[in-house]
Amino acid sequence: MNPAADIPTYRGDPILLMLGVALISIGLIAIASASIEYSDFHFGNPWHHTERHAMYLLLGLTAGGVSFILPTDTLQRLSPWLLFFAFALLILVLMPGIGREVHGAQRWLPLGPITLQPSEFAKLALLLYAAGYLVRQEDAVRHHWSGLARLIGILAVVALLLLLEPDFGTTVIAVGMVVGMMFLAGARLIYVITMLVTVVIASAALVLAAPYRLARLTAYQDPWADPFGSGFQLIQSLIAFGQGEWLGVGLGNSVQKLFYLPMAHTDFVFSIWAEETGLVGATALIALFVLLVARILQTGWRAASGGNHFEAYVCFGTALMFAGQVFVNMGASSGLLPTKGLTLPFVSYGGSSLIMNCVLLGIVLRIAQQLRGDSTSTVASSRKVAT
């Protein structure tokens, strides 16, 4: 008897699993380094945020394990109920005395020792619902505008609730994700272009209507015009990039995290990582995200070619969400885009984001395992027939 044969092994996509583990590990290291002085000053414990991040990581890995166990058919059946629950949470967080307000935004629900950000769960629920809807209404989506109307209506309600928090960044990611899924599902190009134009016009109107958003846009174009006001964050972030040079100043040796760069362990954790590991470390992190997104897309194409359309759309939506958040977060910290409050998946400090990212990764790993199981069964059947 071989004891090793009794040990369960993952037979899905080990490369995707290793990429996820690598990003999660980098995130833990980056948070420990970027938050140590901030935690010591505000909480008297230099490891406060590291310990909380580890706690959220444990919850995330548990939730990811549960999502890996669940068959995708179950997720498809549950998707309308998950969306309904997401609506309830988005409404609940806006109620006075229930939602917690931080820096002028009411986005968090206090749940004892932890806080829940409903917008993160809403992205997951919207992704699963959209994937199921595109399967159920496949013909209508591809040939009729009315086939997209219901999904667009639901997306509009979610976007409105997110904007009331306000959470403009998450709104852009959610809209971009669903529109991208529609396009990949075969919706006519003219419909997609019309939606994109509408989104751009609406976004421009929202930016012009809110003075703080317009200030962010102005600071992004010329942060040195107001170096101690709206341009302060971006300037400090750029200084961090410059100090990193090729190989960085070394882990734990960042200067900008010493209260020069606000949100060093959340929105601007990539800046601190680049300062401490240099161009080499920043490029390596970008490469990991590129490989992760590419691997998820590859899993989606395999699912689509095998007729597993729900699984394919889930993979496509996950890849679009990850890619969008990575691009916006890194773009904002490097001055390529206006600053937005979006976390860097698996790396930034943020419990709800980390948990939902682990859940998405667990779902994609489940899909990869199911596809491998299907292909193994097909090969076995072919061999049996040949014999």
Secondary structure, DSSP 8 states (H G I E B T S, - for coil): --GGGGS----S-HHHHHHHHHHHHHHHHHHHHHHHHHHHHHHS-TTHHHHHHHHHHHHHHHHHHHHHHS-HHHHHHHHHHHHHHHHHHHHHTTSTTTSEEETTEEEEEEETTEEE-HHHHHHHHHHHHHHHHHHHTHHHHHH-THHHHHHHHHHHHHHHHHHHTT-HHHHHHHHHHHHHHHHHTT--HHHHHHHHHHHHHHHHHHHHH-HHHHHHHHHHH-GGGSTTTTTHHHHHHHHHHHHHTTT-S-TT--STTTTTSTTTTTTTHHHHHHHHHHHHHHHHHHHHHHHHHHHHHHHHHHHHHTT-HHHHHHHHHHHHHHHHHHHHHHHHHTTSS-------TTTSS-HHHHHHHHHHHHHHHHHHHHHHHHHHHHHHHHHHHH-
